[in-house]
Amino acid sequence: MLFVYIFIVTTILLIGFLPLLYGERKRHTLMFAINALAFGLWIFSNYIYQQSPDFLFWTKMAILGPIFMPITLLIFILEYPEPLKRLSNPQMAIGFILPIFLAISLFPTPFIVKDVPVFDQIIWGPGYYLFSIYFSLTLLGVLSLMIRGLFKYKGASKVRLKFIFWGLSLTVIFGAICNLFLPLLFNITALFSIGPLFSLFFIGFSTIAILKHRLLNLFLIINKSIAWALTSVCIIGCLSLITWLYQRYFSPEITGLYVISMGLLLLITGTFFQQLRIKFQSTANKVFLKGHYNYNRLLKQISESLSECNDIPTLTNVLKSLFKDDIEIDTLKVLLPESYLERLRGTFPLIEQQTNANNTPPITLTEDDLVIQTLQSQHQTILTIKDNNHPPLKDELKRLSTELVLPIYTSTHTIIGILLIGKKLNENTYTSTDIDLFTTLASQLSGVLDRLKKGQTAAQIGIAKTIQTQILPNTPQIPGLNLTCHMQPASDVGGDYYDIIRNNQQTWLFLGDVAGHGVGSGLVMFMVQSIISSILYQNPEISPKRLTFLANKILCQNLERLDEQRPMTLMSLNMKTPSIFEVCGSNETIHIFRHESQKIETLQLNHFPLGIGLTDELEEANIEQEQFHLNPKDLLFIGTDGIIEAYKNGDINQAQFNEDRLLSLIKDHIDQPIEELKSTLINTLHEYTNGIYHDDITFMIARAI
């Protein structure tokens, strides 16, 4: 029986502490180690309780471990195999308050255990009931989280959790029956010695998960530990052999020369210790990590894992885990553009995605690199060092420690990423099954990157749309004028522009239309808004034509940096007094509905006929402006061409809304308040176009008071 207990305790401690000592030192590995220590303490104390006459002390020791089991299991399951919820440090501290209180009160007081006068007769204190409630409820929470994870997780995470669930569940349930519920409810303590034996369930299921499903990467960690032990044994054995030979053939006494010689030998062997350990581990990898996998199962797992990737870092982690844990390949380097959107514009380089701190600089490939040129010229789906007879390319692949180059193409056969795949751990050559798997993987990655690109585009458009909405001006109170405005982008982000700026007791109205629509036009609109605001801030008394001249100069300089020109029409209207306006505009039309005469006056604005942003060679002397006035109750309408060019039902083969229909609509509703008139126009346009717009629509309606 002693051997069984020693085996159980040793195995549990190894399973618990190896990931913490040699793997990733994260919170879940720390909690796993503490939980293993608690298990070991419980099992060890139960055995000693049967052998020692000090029943009270070892009964309390047997309870100390289970006090910390539930909380450490809870934190572990919240973060492994995938994070359900990450507790903050204060939340963790709160979670440990009750266990620490129970542990502190356990030994110096009879709060939990009053006395154990004879073997199997335990007198419980009131704290034992508190401990039982805490233990039961927390473990129920742990089990419910595991069950939730079994329904939520997919692929390897689900399989790992399944083995953890069954191993812990069977161990904890049967152990709690023997060591908690039977003593609590029926005062039966005869089964104390049997409860720890149920830890074999945890050991068994954990062993299967380690060997078959890479639980906590323990198989690799154990492999590394064995390599370290073999290296140590090898060096100690060599030194022992040298000592035996020295004492047998030179001198049986330990002399100063011997001590100096052994010190030098230790120094030399210590220098080669790491190299020797790596050699042992590499040999073990070749023997035990055969690199076999179920093709169909792995394809399904790849599809499930890739479908859950929502960003480049997650995708990189999934790929590295796949190649390391399932296909068992030595190294994988994932090279992707810094921004997928930038790559669509043809910009390099492709940069290695590093998932953790690394002292080596990331690999960078440009379109001038030999690997890229070879892939682009030959349009290969995969590039192998074995089948390549081009010495410079072979040398380049060796420099990159690469056996296979797997390009990722778009539907137009443009390279958007590369996987540099190293050797198999068993050093076998890649088979046709491997090549088929990699080719299928490249196809799936193309779809994943396309999905990520669309998500990134949608996110950026959402941000731009929010900004565009937020920078639209609130309609201010303007002396002598009632004003309302409306903008309807044809796409998520529009290229129309309007602004209302009150500056030095003057009111400026601006309306413009950037060529095209969408994100590009929206960015130019932002640019123009900033340019005009800056000019007015520096020159509050500026005239409309001078402002237009300066705005054109600055915009032309900015647009030179873009790949395409996006000029725009712009109307700058300065309200000199409540009735007098100065205006400078290009290709815009102002309609004035005179209240007294019931006539419509139309001003064609061609003061700057080419629009701004097209050329900066136009002199200020060639720019004009004009003046007009508004009488009380006169109505002013200014709008972009998207209104009159809107198509019936959104069909470009049908009639446009046209200017006559617009003027007739306004005239028929001229007596409405301007907000109602705006709604009437918006509803009419929506009904006419069936909500389908091919151009942005923006207008201003003003009525003189």
N, C-alpha and C positions, 0 to 999 in steps of 0.2 A: 504493500500500500504506500509506503514511503516513496518508492520509486515513481509511482503514478502521480503523487502530489508534486514531487520535484519536477517531473516532466511537464505537468500542466502549468506550474508557476513559471518555469523557465521559458516555455514556448510562448505563453501570453506576454511575458515581459519582452521577449525578442520581437514579437509581432508589434507590440506597442511602441517600443523605443527605437527600433531601427529607422523608421521613417523620420523621426525627429533628429537622430544623430547624423544620418547620411543623406536624407532626402531634403525636401523643401521644409524649411522651418517656418511654418505658418500656424495660425491659431488652431486649425482643425487637427494638425499633427500633434500639437501640444496637448490638446484635450484628449486625443486618442491615447497618448502616452500616459497621462494622468489616470485615465480610465483603466488602462492596463495595470498600472501600479495599484489602483484600488482593488481590481479583481485579484491580483496576486496577493495583496495583503489579506483579503477576505479568505482566500483558499489556504494560505499559509497559517493564519490564525486558527482556522477551524481544525487543521491537523494538530497544531501544538496544543489546542484546547483539550484534545483527547489524550495527550501524553503528559501534560504538566499538571501539578497539583494546584497551581494558582488559577482556579477556574474563573474568578471574577475578572482578573486582568485580561486574560485571553478572550473572554466573552466580549469585553469592551473593544479589544483590538479587532475582533471579527465584525463588529458593527462599524468601526471607523472607516473601513474601505467602502462599504455600501453607502455611507453618508455622502460621499463625493461622486458616486457612480451616476446618479440621475442627471445632475447639472452638467457634468462633463459630456455625457452622452447627448444631452439636449443641444449644447453648443456645437458639438461635432456634427450632428445630423443637420443643423441649420446651415452648415457651410460645406458639407461633403455628401455626395460626389459633386453636386453643383450648389451654389449658394441660393438658399431659399430666403434668408434674411441675415444680414450681418449686424450683430449686436455691437453697439458702441461700448467703449470702456466703462462708462458709468452704468449702463444696463448690465454688463457682466458682473460688475461689483455688487449690484443689487441682487443678482441671481445667486451669488455666493454668500450672502449674509446669513441665511438660515443654515446652510451646511456648516459654515464656520462656527456659528453659535452652538449647533449640536455637537460639533467636534470638541469645542472648548469645554462644554459642560459634561462631556462624556466621562472623563477620568477623575477629576477632583470631586465630583458630586454624584449622588445617587439619582440624578434626574432621569436618566435613561435606564440604567441597570442598578437596582438597589443591592442585590446580593446574589451569590451563587454558592449556597452552603455545601451542596454536594453536586456531583456530576449529573447533568440532565435536569437539574432543578433550579430554574432561573426565576428570580423575583424581579419583575419589571417595574420601572418607575413610570411616572406620568409622561415623561419625555419620549418614551418608546412609542406611545400612540401618536404623538406629533411626528416623530420620525417615520412611522408607518404611513401616515397620511401623505406626508411630503414625498416619500419614496414612490408610493403607488400612483399619485396624481401626476408626478413629473414623468414617470415611465409611461403612463398612458399617453401623455403629450408626445413623448418621443416616438412611440409606436404609431400614433396617428400621423405624425409628420412623415414617418417612413412610408406609411400607406399612401399618403398624399403624393410623395415623391415617386412611388411606383406607378402611379397613374400619369404623373406629369413628365417624368424623364423618358428619354428614348436612348436607344443604342447602348453603348458601353456603360453609361452612367446608371441606366435602369438595371442592367445585369449585376453591376457591383453592389447597388443598393439592395437588390434582392437577396444576395448572399449575406450581406451585413444584417439584414432584417431577420432572416431565418436563424442565423447563428446567435445573434443577441437575444431575439425573442425567446427561443427555446431555453437558452442559458438563464436568462433573467426570470422567466415565468416559473420554470421548475425550481430554480434556486430560491426564488421568493416564496414558493409554496413550502419548501423544506425549512427555510431559515427565517421566514418572516410571518407568513399567515398561520401556519400550524402552531408555532410558539405563541403567537398573539391571540388566536381565537380559542385554541384547545390546550395550550400550555404543553404541546408535544415538542420536545427538543431532541428526541432520539434520532431524528433524521438530519441533524446538523452536519454530520460527517459525509452525508450523501450529496447534499446540495452543491458543493464545489465540483463534484464529478461531472455535473451537467455542463461545466465549462468546455468539456470535450466537443459539445455542439459548436461552440464559438470557434474553437481551434479547427475543427473539421471544415466548416463552411468557409472560414477565412483562408485555409490552405487551398481549397479549390479556387477561390476568388484570386488568390495570389498567383497560382500556377496557370490558370486559364484566362483570367480577365484583368491581370495587372493591377490588383488592388493596391492603391497608394504606391504603385511602382515598387512594391516590396520584393518582387522577384529579382529585379535589377539591383536593388539595394542588398539583398542577401547574396547575390552573385558577387557584388563588390566586396562585401564583408568577408566572404569565403576567400576571395582573391587576396585580400589583405592578410587574412590568417595564414594562408598557404605561403605567402611571401615571408611573413614573420617566422614561420616554422622552418622554411628553407634557410633563412639567414642564421637562425639560432642553431639549426642542425649543422650548418657549415662551421660555425664558430665552435660548437661542441666537438666536432670531429678534429678541428685544428688543436683544441685543448688536449684531447685524448692523445693525439699523435705527439704533441709536445711533451706531455708527461711520460709517455711510454718510451720515446726515443731520445729525449734531451735531458729533462730533469723532472723528477716528481714534485718538486717544490715550485711554488709560484714566485718568480723573481720579478725584479723591476723591469727587466727586458721584456718579459712576457706581458706585463701590464701595458707597457708602451706599445708593443706590437699589436695587442688586442685593441687598444684604443685607436690605432691607425686603421686597423681592419674595420672597426665599427664605423669610423668616419667614411671610409671608402664605400662600404656596403650601404650606409645611410644615403650616400649620394645616388646610388643606383636603385634604392628601394622603390621609388615611384615608378620607374621604368619597368622594373620586374613585376610590380603589382599590376600594371596595365597589361603586360604580356600574359599574366595568369588570367586576368579578367577577359581579355580578348579571346584566349583559348577556350575559356568556359562558355563565352558567348557563341563561339562557333559550334561547340558541342551541344549546348542546350537550346539555343535560340535558332531553331531550324528555319524560321521564316515561312512556314507553311500557313496558309489561311484559306478559309472557305470563300471562294470567289463571289458567289451569289449573296452570301450573308454579308460579306464586306461591302459589296456594292450597295446593298440596302442600308447598311450602317452609314456609309458615306453620304448617301442621299438624305438620310434623316439628319445627320450632323450638319451638312451644308445648308439645309433648309432653315436651320435655326441661327445661322450667322447673319448678324445685322451690321457688322462693321469689319474693317480690315484686320485689326488686332485679333478679334475673335476668330476670323477665318484663318489667320496665320497659326494660332494656337491649335485649332482643329486639325489643320494639315500636319503640323509637326507631331501632334499626338498620334495621328493616324499612321504616319510613316515610322515612328519610333515604337509604338506599342503593338500595332497590328501587323504591319508589313515587315517590321524589324529591320529597318535600314539605318545605316550608321549615321549619316548626316543628311539634312534637307535644308536648302536655302530657298526662301520664298522671295522673289524679286517682283515688286509691284511699283507702279508709279506713285509718287507722293499724293497726287490727286488724280483720280480716275477721270474727272472732267477735263483736267489739263491735258491728259494723255489723248483725249479725243481730238484736241487741237493739234496733235502731232508733236508734242513736246516730250523730250526725254529728260532725265535718265530713268531707268528702272533701278530701284534701290532695295537692298535686302531689308526685309522686315524683321527686326530683332525684338523678341518678346520679353527679354529681361536684360539686366545690366550686363554688358559685355565689353571687355577691354579692347577687343579687336574692332577696327572700323568696319562698317557695313560695306558689302560688295556693291559696286555701282557699274552698270552697263549702259553705254550710250549706243546710238545708232552707228557709230564708227567702229565699235568692237567687233572682232572677228566672229564671235558667236552669233550676234544679231544679224550681221551681214549674211552669214551662211544660211540662217533660218529664213531670212527674207528672200534671198535669191533662189533657194531650192524649195521653199514652201513646204518644209518637212513637218510632219506631225510629231516627230520625236528624233532626237539627235543622240547617237551613242558613240562613246569613245572606242568601242570595240570594232564597229563597222566603218570607222572613218579612217581614210588613208591619207589625210592631209596633215603632214607633220606639224605645221604651226598651230592648227586647230587642236590636235591632240595635246600639244604642249600647253595650250590655253586651258583645256579641260582639266589637265592634271594640276595646273596652278590653282584652279578653282575647286580641286578635290571632288571632281564630278565624273560620274560614270554615264549619266543620262541627262539630257537637257529636254525638258518638257515645256514647249511653248503653249501659251494660252492665247487664242485668237478670238477676234470679234467675228461677226457674221460677214464682214467685208474683208476678212483675212488680214486684219491689222493686229500686230502683237501688242497685247495689253498686260502681259505678265509672263514670268518664266519660273519654273521650278528646277533648281539644280540638285540632282539626286545623287547621293554618294553610293558607296558600296553596301552590299548586304552584310549583315553582321557575321553570317556564316561564310562569306566570301564566295558564294556560288554565283554563277552568271545569271543574268536576268532571262527569264523564260518568256515564251510567247504569251502565257497567261499574265505575267507581269506587264508586258507591253500593252495587252488589251485593257488591263485595268487602268493603266496610266492614261491611255488614250481616252477612255470613257471618263476618267476623272477630269482631264483637260476640257472635255466638252461640257461637263457639269460646272466646272469653274467659270467657264465663259458665261454661262447663264447666271451664276451667282454674282459675278462682277457686274453684269448688266443690271441685275436687280439692285445691287448696292448703288450703282451709278444713278439709277432712277430715283432711289430713295434719297441719295445725296442731292440730286437735282431738285426733287420735290421740297426737301428741307430748305435749300437755298432760296427757291422761289417763294416758299412760305415766309422766310425772313424778309426777302425783298418786298413782298406784298404787304407785310406788316409795317415795314418802314415807310413804304409809299403811302399807306393809309394814315400813318401817324404824322407824317410831315405835311399832310394837307391842312391848309389853314382853317381855323375857326372863323366863321363869318363875323367880322367885327361890326360894332355900331359905327356907321359912317354918317357924319352930319349931312343932311340933305339927300340921302340916298338909302333906299331899301335894296338889299342885295341877297341873292341866293345862287348857289353853284352846284354842279353835279359832274361826276366823272365815272364812266363805266368802261373799264378795260376790256378789250376783246379777248385777252388771255389773262392768266393769273397776275401778270405784271404789265402795266400799260406804259405807253410812250407819250401819252398826252400830258400836258403840264398846265396847271393854273396855280396862281398864287395871289395873295392879297397882302400887301405890305404897307403898314402905317409908319411913315418915317418923317420926322421933323414937321408934324402937323400936315403932312401931305399923304394922300392915299394913292397907291399904285395898284393897278390890276394887270395881271399878266396871263396870257393864254397862248399855248404853243402845241405843236404837233411834231414829234420826232418821226423821222422816216421809219416805217415798219412798226412793229409792236413786239411785246415780249420782254425778256430779261434785258437784252442788249439795249433796246430803246428806253427801258426803265432806268438803266444806269446812266444814260445820257441825260435823262430828265433830272435825275438827282444832281448831276454835274451842273446843269444849267441853273437849277434852283440855288445851288451854292454860289455860283458865279454872280448871279444877279444880286443876291443878298449881300455879298462882299462889296460889290460896286456901290450899292446904295448906302452901305454903312460908311464907306470912305468918301462918297460924293453925294450928300443928301440933297443938294440943289441941282443935280444933273438933269439934263433934258432927255426926253425919250430917245431922240436920234443918237445922242452921244452915248447913252446907255447901251443901245443896240450895237453901235460901232464897237465899243469896248467888249461887250459880251461875245461878239463874233470873233474878235481877235483871240481872246482867251480860249474859247471853245475850239477854234481851229488848231491851236497849239496842243490842246489835250487830245483831240481826235487823231492827230498825227501818230500817236502812240498805239492806236488801235489798228487791227487788221482790216477793218472796213469803215468807210465813212458813213456817218449817220447825221446829216444836216437836219435842221428843223425850221418850221415856220414859227414866228414869234410875234405877238402883239404886245406892245408896252404902252399902257394907258395911264396917264398921270392926271389925277383930279386936282386941277389948280384951285378951283373954288367949287362950291356945291353945284354949280351949273356949267362950268367951263372945263373942258377936257382937252389935253394934248395927247396925240397918239402917233406911234410909229409902228408899222407892221409890215408883214410880208405874206402875201397870198391868203389873207384872212378877210372876212366880210363882217361889217358891223351893220345891224339893222336897228333903226330907230323908229318906233311907233309913236307918231305925234298925236297927243290926246286931243288937242284943239282942232286940228284939221282932219283927223282920222286917216292920215296918209302914212305911208311907209317910206322912209328915206334909207337908202343903202349906200354905205361907204366901202368902196373897194380899196383895200390897203395894199399898195405896191411900193411903199417907201423904200423897202429893202427887198427887191424882187427875188433874189436868189435864196433868201432864207439865211439863217446864221449857221456857221459850221461848215460851209462849202468851200469858201475861199476867203483868205484874209487880205487880198490885194485890193479890195474895194476901199476907196478913200472916203473919209467922213463927209467930204463936200458933196459926194454923190448920193448921200442918204438924205431923205426928206422926212418931214413930219407935218401933221396938220392939226387943226383945232376944230372942235364942234361944241355945241352947247345943248343942254337939256332943260326944257321948261317943266314946271310942276306937272306931275302925272304922266310925263313922257316915259316910255318904256324902252330900255336898251337890251338888245339880245346879241350875244357873241358866242359862236360855237365852232368846233372843228368840223372838218369835212366828213368825219365819220357819221354825222347825222344825216346829211342829205344824200350820202352814198350808201346808206343802209339798204340792203336788198329785202324784198318781200319774201317772207319765210326763210330768210338766210340763203336763198338760192341766187347765185350770181347771174343766172339766165333770166331772172324775172326783174320787174321794174324796181328802180331805186325810189327811196322816200322823196327825194328831190326838194329843191328850194321852194317851189310853189306850194307844195303840200305843207312844208314847215311854216311858211308865212301865213297860209290860210288857217292853220291850226291856232297859231298865236293870236291872229286877229279875231277868230271866233271866241276866244277865251280871254280877251284882253282885259276884261273887267275883273277877272279873278285875282285874289291876292297872289303874289308872286310864288309863294310856296305851293299853292294849289295849282298854279299854272305849270310849275316844274313837275309836279306829280302827274298832271295830265299829259305832258309831253313824254315823260318816261314811260307811262302806261301805254300810250299810243305807239311809241317806238317798239316796245316789247311785243305788243300784239301784232304789229306789222311784220316784224322780223321773226316772230315765233321764238324770241330769245336767242337768236343766232346772229352774232355780230362778227364781221370780218375786219373791223377797224375800231379803235378806241373812240368813245363818244364823250365829249366834254363841252359844257356850255355854262354861260353866266347870264343871269337875268337881273336887271337892275331897274328900279323905278324911282324917278325923281320925286321928292316930297314937295 
